[in-house]
Amino acid sequence: MLLAIDIGNSNIVLACVGDTIVKTSRINTHPFLQVHEYQKLFLDFMNDVNGVIVSSVVPSIDNTIKESIKNAYHQECMFVTPECSEIEVLLDNPSEIGSDLLTTAVGALAKYNHTSIIVDLGTATKFTAVTIDKKFLGGSIAPGIHSSFKSIFSSAEKLEEIEIIKPSKVVETSTLACISSGMVFGYASMVDGMVERIKKEVPDALVILTGGLAPLIKEYLTIEYIYDEHILIEGLKDLYLKNR
């Protein structure tokens, strides 16, 4: 079985992958965990491993992850780099591309074989575009929902930190509901608007929605989209099979 690991700033997603995605687990990203602690987390998730591939946007823990994988499974892990993929990266500096953005682009092409706009709602809200002829065009990045949510409380003395709830309407009547309405409908409107703008530059594209925070707003979107929570894992599987 393949162990696919997506290391983000807030969470690490582990996936056990065979012909299909067998199971997944989401843990908090812990920058100060030791090798033996990550080793235990990996072994608790799965024991029967014949390959490991990692997408990471947290370079400070990459060596810890490498060592923990080597100790747990007695093998080296593959890290995603631009050289792993057949996609042509049309950024001013192609080496700047985040491995998560590249991997979701690979997953989109492998699964849907179509020019796509990928909307990834996580620590940041990321919009990227990839063409059917394997060109990564670039994209846009905005603050994530939780980052914006927390910033309200750091700058407003009277507010105590609360959790976002799903609003029932736009015009709400309590502080909690008003903030949740602004966040959920505000971000849904941003996604709707950004996708419409991107489509003027990338016409006839599929819209693929993914990321840990996508479920919070997806029912409020007005655009047509495909929700695919595992598109990055699909990309990791494709990269591993082509590079092993």
ABEGO torsion letter per residue (X at the ends): XBBBBBBBAABBBBBBBBABBABBBBBBBBAABBAAAAAAAAAAABABBABBBBBBABAAAAAAAAAAAAAAAGBBBBBBBAAABABBBABABAAABBAAAAAAAAAAAAAAGBBBBBBBBBABBBBBBBBAAGBBAEEBBBBBAAAAAAAAAAABAABBBBBBBBBABABBABAAAAAAAAAAAAAAAAAAAAAAAAAAABBGBBBBBBEAAAAAAAAABABBBBBBAAAAAAAAAAAAAAAX
